[in-house]
Amino acid sequence: MVLESSLSSAAVRGRIAGYALAIFLSSACLMVLEIAAGRLLAPYIGVSLYSWTAIIGVVLGGLSLGNWVGGVWADRGGSGQSAGIVLGIGALSCIGILLLLTVVAPPLQRSGMGLLTVSFLFVAALFFLPAMLLGVVTPLLTTLALGLDGRTGHIVGMMHALAALGSIVGTFATGYLFIQYFGTHSVIIGTGVVLGLLSLAFLLQARWALPGLAIAAVAVTGWTQARGGFLQPCDQESNYFCIRVVDMSHETPYGSARGLVLDHLLHGISHASRPDLLIAPYTHLMDELIATHLGDRQQPPAFFFAGGGSYTQPRSVQARYPGARIVVAELDPMVTAVAQRELYFEPGQAHIIHSDARRVLARMQDQPFDVIVGDVFHDIAVPFHLVTREYAELVKSRLVPGGLYTLNVVDVYPDPRLVKSMLKTLQQVFGEVRVWIDYPMLPDTRVTYVISAGDTHVMPAQVHSKSGLRRVWRDATAALTQQGTPMAALPVLTDDRVPIERLLSGLIFTELGR
């Protein structure tokens, strides 16, 4: 290797330091985009193992191709100005993410493709090009640094270490700080600005390239603005969700109501003046099951809610059972704040704990509950540690003798394999487990099931609503277990084995999952 000898040692060190900084920052920017991808796409495809698999796979694919292109380019005369051009186009591609989202989202949302395919196409269209461009930087600048310093191992090791360190910093900074404080759109725009400034540092001497990049930046920015690409789809972004509150008055027979949308899923509807009017059928059913179980008891019952969401159910319990002891474990404090500010929820004596429901329940050894409610399912993103036999045993240990556990689950009909696995799991812990659905139900549909579990509760074959909207639900336990996949072929869910995605393949591989 022929080393450049025309530069002073100080100049050599300065140039290598500049290359190192560019590698560090470009690698950080790539991880910022990767983490932001999950949040940007959540309102369109939700958050699941499959959406994150698509994001990680596409970004790694783009990075691999970029690494190869960067190495070849370096061998064929790539220079610092080459790196500047790549970084400049990378900056434009960040703004292009928001532009392309407005282009690809409508047809993909209208398509009949399954969640797996749609997730991949969304990510590939938006993030493959930026990942490939940023992948060019490290091998190109590492090769240029080797032209200044013959210590191959030292230079290569340092540049790879800085690329890894930049990725780590970008990951933690985005996940812990940037998205919550600035929002996903601002983070993506800010990433483009950082890459643009890096590009300028390499192109100060290449005046021919700057006008072209400036014109392209103005054109892409203007086009994005014209298509509404800079509009923020969320009312607020927390560390967990894109949060929106929408008017749902059209769903009520009278008065006004608001709904809470987390990412792309409506999580609950709260009536402005009637907290006991439960509009979503599954929340209404859970309320009726609880009322049937508690009967005419005079002593205020104790409730534990795993998940607060729109706080529709805790609010209803407050109205129906004055003096009830209520504990809510809600992971996201911003969701609680929105429920109080916009969804008519007043905590009163309710004890709200912002932590994981399993952790909270494990700490409550001396506070038994009459009813435990599970409302933690986020579309098809299932918190696997809250569906296992071990968790069911924890729930039972926190119930009073004869207590009731009820929860909701999204699955397909008429062969809901996840629901049937959960039924099989709960039957190992509780003496009486039932699965409930709206009546009647059409085949090949997406359904929100309600499961009730206990040791002594006796329920009728059909539940007719005694309050609120007139509805009928039926006990579908026997029908579900006698059709479709045999129960013997389905697993008991344990902390060691929870094949959620395999059991939900009926949703994930069809448009029902969307």
N, C-alpha and C positions, 0 to 999 in steps of 0.2 A: 504494500500500500504506500502510495506517495503522499506524504503529508504536506499541507500548506505551510510554507516556512516564511512567507512574507509578512506575517503578522507578529507583533510582539507577544510575549508570553501573557501579559495582562489582557491584551485584546483577545487572545485565544481563550483564556479563561472566561472572559466576559461573554464571548459568543457561545461557548458551550453552556454557560449558565442560562443564557437566553433560550437556547434550545431546550434545556432541561425544564425551564419554567413553562414553556409552551406545551411540552409533553404532559407535565403535571396538570395544567389547566384544561387542556383539551380532553384528557382522560377523565377529569372531574366533571366536565361538561357532558360527556357521554353518559355518565351514571346519573347525572341530574335529569337528563332526558329519559333515561330508562325508568327511574322512579316516578317521574311525572307522567309517563305514559299510562301507568295503571290508573292514576287519578283522572287524566284527561278522558280516557275511554270508559270509565265507570258509568257515566250517565247513559251510555249507549249499549254496553255489553255486560255491565255489572262487574263484580270482582269475584274471580274463582281461580281454582288451580289452573284451569285451562287458559284463562286470559293471561295469567302471569307466565305460564309456559310459553305462550305465543310471544309475549314481550321479550322474555329472556332469550328464546331461540332466535327470533328475528334480529335482535341487537347483536347477538354473538355471530350470526351469519354475516351481517353487514360488516362487523368489526374484522372478521376473518378475511373477507374479500378485500377490505381496505388495507389490511396489513400486507397482503400479497401485492396489491397494486403499488403501495408505497415502497416496498422493497424493490420491485422491478423498476419503478420510476427513479429511485435513487441510483440504481446501477446504470441507468440510461441518461444520466445528466441532470437529475432533479437538483434543485437549488433551494435556498431560503425563500426566494420569490415563489417557487413552486408551492412550498408550504403555505405561504401567504395567500395564494390563490385558493388553495384547498380550504383554508380556514375561512376565507371570505365567502366561498360558496356554501360552506357549512353554516355560517351565520344566516345566509339567505334561506337555507333549508329549514332552519328553526322556525322562521316566520312562515315558511311554506307548510309546516305541520298544521298550523291553524287554518291556513288557506285550504289545504287538501281535505281537512276534516269537513269543511262545508260542502266539498264536492263529493266525497265518497260516502258520507253518512246517510244522506237520503236514499240512494239506491240500495245500500246494504241493509238499512232498516226495513225497506219494503220487500226485500228478497225473502224467499222461503228457505234459505239455507240455515243449517243448524248453527248452534252457538260456537262450536269448535271451528268451523270454516269461517264464519263471520269474524271471530276474534283474530284469526290469522290474517285475513285480508285487511282488516282495519290496521293492524300493527304494521304489516308489510308495506302498505301504501304510505303510511305516515312516517315510519321510523327507520326503514331500511337504508334509505339514502343518507340521512344524517349519520347513522352509525358507520356506514362505509367510508364517508368522507373523513370522519374523525379517526377512523382506523388507519388512514394513510399517514397521519402525522408522525406517529412514534417511529416506525421503521425508516421513514425518510429523514427525520431529524437525527436519529441515532447514527445513520450512515454518514450524514454530514459531520457530526461530531467526531466520528472515527477518522475523518479526513484531517482533523485538527489535532488529534491526540491518538497515538498509536497503541495505547493501553486498552486493547480490545476488551478484555474481561472487565476492567474497571468501568469503561464507558457503557458497555452493554448492560452490565449489572446495575449501574446507577440509573440508566434510563428506564429499565424495566421496573426497578424499585419505585421510581418516581411515578410511573404510569399506574402502578398498583396503589401507591399512596394517594394519588389524585382520585382514583376510583373510590377508595375508601372514604375520603373526605367528602366527595360529591354525594355518595350514598347517605352518609349520616347527616350531612347538612341539609339535604333535601327532605329526608324523612322526618327529621326532628325539628327543623326550623323553617325552611324556605316555604314549603307548601302551606303550612298553617298560617304563617305571618304575611305571605304575599299572594298566595293563590296560584293555581297551576298555570293559568295563562301568563301571569306576570313572570313566573319562573322560566317558562319557555322563552318568552321575549328577552328576559335578562340573560339567558344563556346565549341567545343570538348576539346580544350586545357585547358580551365578553369575547366571543369568538371574533366579532367584527373588530374589536380593539386589538386583539392578537394579530389579526390579519394586517392591520395598518402598520404594526411594528415591523412586519416583514416586507411591506410593500412601499415604505417611504421613499425608496430609491427607484421604484418602478411606477413612474407617473402614468405610464400607458394603461396600467391595470386599474388604477383607482377610479377614473371616470366611469368605466364599464360597470364595476361593482356598485358604484353609487347610483347609477341609472337603474340597475337591476333591483337594488334595495328599494328605491322609490316606487318602482313598478309593482314589486311583490307586496310591499306594505299597502299601497293604494288599493290593489286588487283585493287583498285580505280585508281591508276596511270596508270596501264596497260590498263584499259578501257577508259581512257581519262576523268575520272570523275572530275579531277581538272581543266580541261580546261574551261576558261571563255567564255560563249557564247555571251557576250555583248562586243562591243567596249568600251562603257562607260555605267555607271549606274548613273542615277540622282535620285532625290527624287521621281520621278514620273515614269520613264521608264527604261527598258533595251534598249539601243540605239545601232543600227548597221547601217552601210552604206554598201550597196551591189552594185556590178556592174550590171547594167541593159542595157548594150549596145545591147544585143540581142533583146530588145524590140523596138529598133529604126531602121528606114530604112537606116540610115547613121549616122556616128559620134559615140560619146560615151555618156553614160548617167549613172547616179547613182541614187539609190533609198534609201529612209530612212525607216528602219524597227523599229517600236516602239513595244516592247514586241514581239508579233508574227505576227503583221500586217504591210504590206507594206503601208506606208502613202503617198507616192508620189514619182514621178520620175522626175528628172531634167536633161535636155539635156545640155551638156557642152557648146556648142557654139550657140544654138538656144533657148533662154529663152521663145520664143513664141511657141515653139513646145511642146504641151502638150500631153504626151503619154497616161496617164490614161484617159479612156473615160469620166469619170464623171467630171474631172477637165476641159477637153476639152469642154464638154457641157456647164458647168457653164461659161466658157470664151465666148462661142458663144452666150449664152443668154445675157450676159452683153453687148457684142458688138451689138447685135440686139436692145437691149434697148437703148443704148446710141446713136446709129446711127452715124451721121456725125457731131456731136457737136464739136465746135472748142475750147471751154473753157475746160481746164484740169479738169476732174472729181475728186471727193473725194471718197475714198474707206475706209471701215472699215472691217478688217478681224478678225472674232472670231476664233482664232486658226491659228498658223503659220505652224506647222508641218514641211514639207520639204521646205516650202516657195516657192513652185513651182508657185502658183497663184500670190502672190505679185510680184515675179520676172517677170512673164509674163506681169502683169499690168504695171510695170516700163518700159518694152520694148514697149508695145503697146500704152501707154498714157504718153508720156514724160511730166514731170511737174505735174503729178497727185499727189494729197495729199493722202498719204497712212498711215493708222494707223493699227497696228497689235497688238492684245492682245493674247500673247502666255504665257501659264502658266509656262512653263519650260524653264528657261534661258539656260540650257545646250543644248536643242534642237536648240535654236537660234544659239548658238556657233557652233554646228556641221554643221548647214546649211551654215553658213558663211565660215567655214573652208573647208568643203568637198562637198558641194552641189551647189557651184558657186553663192551663194546669196551675193550680196553687198547691204547693207541697203541704202546707199545714203541718200536721204532726208526722207526715211520712218521712221516713229516714232514707235518704238517697245516698248510695255509696258508689262512687265512680271507680269501679274496678271490675275485674272478671267475675262472673257469677259463681263459678266453681270455687274460686279463692274466697269469696265473701261467705258462701255457704259453709265452707270448711271451718271458718272461724266461729261460727254460731252454734257451738256445742250446747249451750244452755238456753237457747231461744227457740223452742219448737213452734212450728207453724201448722195451722189448720189446712191451709191451701198453699201450694207452690205452683206458680205459673211460669212456663217457659215460652218466651216470645223472642228468641234470639236468632232465628233463621233470617238470613239476608239473601232473599231470592234463592239461588241454588248454592250459595256460599254457606256451607254448614260448619259451624264451630264444632269440629269432630269430638272435642273433649267433653261436650255437653250432650252426647247421645250414647255414651258407652255404659256398659254394665256397672263399672266402678262409679260413674256419676249417679246412676240410678240408685245405687246403694247409699251414696251420700245423701241424695234427696230423701230416701225413705227414713234414714236416721234422723233427719231434721223435721219430719212430720210427727204430729201427735198420733197416737193410736187411732186408726180409722181416718187419717188425713187423706187429702186428695192431691194428686199431681196431674196437671193438665198442660199440654203444650201443642203447638201447631207445627206442621211440616208441609213443605211444598213437594209434590211428586205428581206422577202421571196417574191416569185412571184408564183401564181397570186393573192394571198390574203394577202397583207402586212398590217396587222392590225395597227401596229404602224404608218406607213405612212398615213393610212386613218384617224387615230385619229389626227395626226398632221395637215392633210388637213382640217379636221373639225374644229380644234382649230384656225388655221390661217384664215379660212373663217369668223370667228367672228370678226377679226381685219382688214383684207384687203379685198378689193373689188374683186380682181382677183387673184386666186391661182391655179397654175398648177403643175402637177406631170409629170416628164419626165423620160423615160427609153430608153436604146438602142433598136434598131429595127433591126431584129425581136428578140423576147425573148422566150426561152424555158420554159415550166411550171416546177414547183417544183425545182426552182433554187434560189440561193442567189444573190441578186441584190443590187447594189448601186444606189438608186434613187436620183434624183435631184428635188427639189421643188423650184418654183419661186413664189413670192408673191409681190403684189403692188396694187395700186388703178387705174392706168390708162394705164399700159403697155399692149400692144397688141402683141401676139405672134402667129406665124403660127402653123398649126396642126403638121407639121414636121419641124425639123431644120436640114439643110444640112450644114456640115462644110464648111466654106469659107476660112479657113487657116489650115495649118498642115495636118494631116492624113485625108483621105476621110472617113467620117462617117455620119450616119443618126440617128436621134433620133425622137421619136414621143411623142406627148402629150397623156398620158395614163389616164388622170384624169377621164373622163367619163367611160372608160372601167373598171377601178379599183373600182369605186363607185357603179357600176351596177352588180358586181359579188362578190361572197364570202360573208363574214360577212356584214350584213346590216349596213349602216352608223349610223342608229338610235340606234344600239346596242353598238356602240363604244363611249367611254367617250371623253368629251372635257378635255384636259390636263390643269390642274391648279397647282399652287404652293402647294395646299393642297392635290391634288390627281394626281399622275403620275404613273400609274401601268405599268411601262416600261416592266418589266420581264414577266408579264402576256401577254402583247401584242406581245412580241417577243418569245412566247413559240414555234412558228414554227421553230425558230433557235435553241433555247436553248435545246429542247428535241430531236433534230435530229442532224445528222452529218453536216448539213448545217451551224450550229453555230460554227464549227471549221474551 
